[in-house]
């Protein structure tokens, strides 16, 4: 995704790219692929860079916290030992 390559130089531009991608998906009624969906905050729409997030692993749940809006997104995960 273009937002990831531009984020180091222009963080505000990467947020705009995420906004445009979400708008295209809603207009054309196409689902955004899961790997791309995990690159932005569901609540504020900002690009989730490693510097702008906090990631925690606990009891089979991956919790990603957006440091801009403070919201948490939770996803289940399976460890390699299962």
C-alpha positions, -999 to +999 in steps of 0.1 A: +000+000+000+013+034-009+005+048+026+033+026+041+060+039+017+051+075+022+045+075+059+081+082+070+083+115+050+047+126+050+025+110+078-005+132+070-004+121+034-005+085+044-037+091+064-052+107+033-043+077+012-061+054+037-091+077+035-092+075-003-089+037-002-117+033+022-139+056+002-132+037-030-142+004-013-174+018+000-184+034-033-177+003-054-191-020-026-159-041-026-144-056+005-110-044+015-086-073+018-078-084+053-041-075+053-049-040+041-077-036+066-053-042+095-031-013+084-055+015+095-075+024+126-112+014+124-122+043+146-102+074+135-091+061+100-054+069+105-026+047+092-012+024+118+026+027+117+048+009+142+055+043+159+018+051+162+006+018+177+010-003+208+007-041+203+000-065+231-003-103+231-023-119+258-042-152+261-048-157+224-058-121+217-037-096+198-046-061+210-035-031+188-039+003+204-040+034+182-020+061+199-038+089+181-074+081+193-067+056+220-090+030+207-082-007+209-087-033+182-087-070+192-080-100+170-077-136+180-045-154+171-032-189+174+003-196+187+026-220+168+023-246+197-013-254+191 
